Amino acid sequence: MDISHIEHIGVAVKNLDEAVSFYENVLGLKCYRVEQVEEQKVKTAFFKIGNTKIELLESTEPEGPIGKFIEKKGEGIHHISFAVKDIKKSLNEVESKGIRLINKEPVPGAENMLVSFLHPKSTFGVLTELCQQRE
């Protein structure tokens, strides 16, 4: 698999505005993008630190993946995302090695990305996302 870098770390939050305020006013970072991703039932906010990003995720529906995550585990780190050149090839490779996929096919994500998640039961408890910039 051709991983180029950690694309972002996803953090589940109950209130996006409050979390953005913390990252800006306490940590001194600048939110450069807020986006709603209907397919994922989330509203996101992005911060860039060097080559890595922090993605804050607020559920737009209680039954969405982030809403369920927060209900079960509370706010906090939700996933780590790795940038790959060819997401379909990468998914085939990890699946051939016995890794359980949540998404067998990439789905639209924030920032014009294609994304797919690897099941945390196959990745030592860490929800792992592979992402590829759409062309």
Buried (B, 14 or more C-beta within 10 A) or exposed (E): BEEEEEBBBBBBBEEBEEBBEEBBEEEEBEBEEBBEBEEBBBBBBBBBEEEEBBBBBBBBEEEBBBBBBBEEEEBEEBBBBBBBEEBBEBBBBBBEEEBEBBBEEBBEBBBEBBBBBBEBEBBEEEBBBBBBEEE
